[in-house]
Amino acid sequence: MKKTLIKKIFVPIYSVDLYIIVADDPYSQRRKFADRFGAGPNNDDWGGLCSSLDYNFGVFFERKSLSHSLIAHEVYHLVWHVLRFRCAKINFSTQEEGARLCGHLTEAVYRTLLDNKEKIGWFY
């Protein structure tokens, strides 16, 4: 069993904290972070989860479920959580606000995973 990865990253411009958590048992990790992200889901059948409360944003991954598809899915949720929290005005003809944030968060997640030698699989 590999040690749980917990990495905190400050997201500039939006002034929020992003926590990236990868664990063999992410469900217990999510419960440990309830004070930071609020109450979590009542079920333990997810491979990834995005949570937020105030300026704290967390993405939880089950290590065995870690895939490029799951990363993209959870980063998409993160983008909308952050934009909603900051009451961002979205230009729906260009979507630049979300696209730039998506690129920044995607790079932060991948850099963290790769620097910590996490194995990323394919969904199919």
TAVEN-V745409 format. One record per residue. N is the residue number from 1. RES is the residue in one small letter. OMEGA is omega as a letter, one per 20 degrees, with the letter a starting at -180 (none if undefined). NEAR is the number of other C-alpha atoms within 8 Angstrom. Layout:
BEGIN
[[N;RES;OMEGA;NEAR] [N;RES;OMEGA;NEAR]]
END
This chain:
BEGIN
[[1;m;a;3] [2;k;r;5] [3;k;r;5] [4;t;r;8] [5;l;r;9] [6;i;a;8] [7;k;r;8] [8;k;a;8] [9;i;r;8] [10;f;r;8] [11;v;a;9] [12;p;a;6] [13;i;a;4] [14;y;r;7] [15;s;r;8] [16;v;r;11] [17;d;r;11] [18;l;r;12] [19;y;r;12] [20;i;a;13] [21;i;r;14] [22;v;a;12] [23;a;r;14] [24;d;r;10] [25;d;a;8] [26;p;a;12] [27;y;r;7] [28;s;r;7] [29;q;r;10] [30;r;r;10] [31;r;r;9] [32;k;a;7] [33;f;a;9] [34;a;r;10] [35;d;a;7] [36;r;a;8] [37;f;a;13] [38;g;a;10] [39;a;r;7] [40;g;r;9] [41;p;a;5] [42;n;a;4] [43;n;r;5] [44;d;a;6] [45;d;r;4] [46;w;r;7] [47;g;r;9] [48;g;a;11] [49;l;r;9] [50;c;a;11] [51;s;r;10] [52;s;r;12] [53;l;a;9] [54;d;a;5] [55;y;r;9] [56;n;r;12] [57;f;a;15] [58;g;r;12] [59;v;a;14] [60;f;r;13] [61;f;r;13] [62;e;a;14] [63;r;a;10] [64;k;a;5] [65;s;a;10] [66;l;r;13] [67;s;r;10] [68;h;r;10] [69;s;a;8] [70;l;r;12] [71;i;r;11] [72;a;a;9] [73;h;a;8] [74;e;r;12] [75;v;r;11] [76;y;r;9] [77;h;r;9] [78;l;a;11] [79;v;a;12] [80;w;r;9] [81;h;a;9] [82;v;a;11] [83;l;r;10] [84;r;r;8] [85;f;a;9] [86;r;r;7] [87;c;a;6] [88;a;r;8] [89;k;a;4] [90;i;r;8] [91;n;a;8] [92;f;r;5] [93;s;r;4] [94;t;a;5] [95;q;a;9] [96;e;a;8] [97;e;a;9] [98;g;a;11] [99;a;r;8] [100;r;r;8] [101;l;r;9] [102;c;r;11] [103;g;a;8] [104;h;a;8] [105;l;r;10] [106;t;r;11] [107;e;r;8] [108;a;r;9] [109;v;a;10] [110;y;r;8] [111;r;r;8] [112;t;a;10] [113;l;a;10] [114;l;r;9] [115;d;a;7] [116;n;r;7] [117;k;r;6] [118;e;a;8] [119;k;r;7] [120;i;a;7] [121;g;r;8] [122;w;a;7] [123;f;a;7] [124;y;none;2]]
END
